[in-house]
Amino acid sequence: MVKRAHFLRNKIYWQIPEGSLIITDSGYKGEPTKIMMVTDEMSKEMKDYMGRAKARQESFNGRLKGTFNILGHRFRHNQRTAEKTMELHQTVVHACAVLIQYDYENGHPPFPLH
């Protein structure tokens, strides 16, 4: 069984460098030192910037789900332990991310470049 403390330390939250923020939607309220979401007080330019960032992420997630058929269902395989399962799943997601990045850099960007 995976130890909860080990699992939580590996979450992206703990990998965000001090002083940096990630852009999220309003479903992730509660951690203003790590998370930035659109607010009414922001300028139109900032809201547009954050919208583009979220759209890029959704495009990437769409490729993971559509092209590689991962993230849309439970990851199943014959690993002996939950830790091995998590390691293998992480390796698969990383491999798919590398292929998507390669595709972006070789003529298939997530959005038209102009």
N, C-alpha and C positions, 0 to 999 in steps of 0.2 A: 504494500500500500504506500502511495506517495505521501510523504509527510507534508502536512498543510503549510507549515512555515517555509519549507523548501519551495513549494509550489508558488506561494505568494511572493517570495523574494525574486522569483524569475519573471513575474508579471512586468509588463511594460512600465507600469507606474514607477517601479524602483530603478528603471533604466533611464528615466528622464533626467538629464543633467541638472544640477542645481541652477536656478535662474532661467531655465528654459521652460516653455509651455507647449502643450500639444493642443491642436484645434479639434474640438468635438462638437456634437450637437447638444441640445439642451437636456438630453437624457443622462448626462454625466455630471450633473451639478454636485458641488460639495467639496471640491479641492481646488480653490483658486490659486494656490501656489504652483500647481502643475497643469491645470486645464484652462483653456480659453474657449469661450463660446460667444456667439453673436449676442449682443445686447442692444437695446434701443438707443443707448447713449453713443454707440460707435458711429463713425462717419460712414457715408455710403461707400466710399472707397475701401474702407476696412472690411465692411460687410461683404462687398464684392470679392475682395481678396480671399476671405475665409470661405466664401461659397465656392470659389474655384479650387481651393485646396481640398475641400470636402468632396467636390466632384471628381478630382483626380483619384482620391482614395476609393471612391465608389466604383470608378472605372477599373481600378486595379482589382478590387474585390470581385467585380463582375467577371473579370478574366479568370480569377482563381476558381470561381463557382462554375462559369460557363465552359471555358476552354479545358480546364483540368478536372472539373467535377469534384472539387474539394470544398470544404466549408459548408456545403449544403446538407450534409448528412453526417451521421456518426462515423468516425474513423475506426475501421475494424481490421484486424490482422491477428497474427498468431504470436504475439510477443508474450513472454512469460511473466513480466511484471508491469505494473502501471508506469513505473519510471521508464522502462524500455519503450513502452507504448508512446509516452510523451516525447521521448528522444526521437523516435522514428517519425512521429507526426511532425515535429519541428523540422527535421531534415527534409521531409517531403515538401512542406510549405516553403522552406528556404530554396530548395531546388526549383520549384515552380516560380518563385519570385525572381530568381536569376534568369530563367527563360523569358519571363515577361519583360524584365529590364533589357535583355538582349534584343527582344523584338522591338521595344521602344527605340532603342539606339540604332536599329537597322531598318528604318523605313516605316514602322507602324506605331507612331506615338499615340498616346491616349486621346489626344485632341489635335486638330489641325494646327500646324505651326505657321502663323502669319502675323 
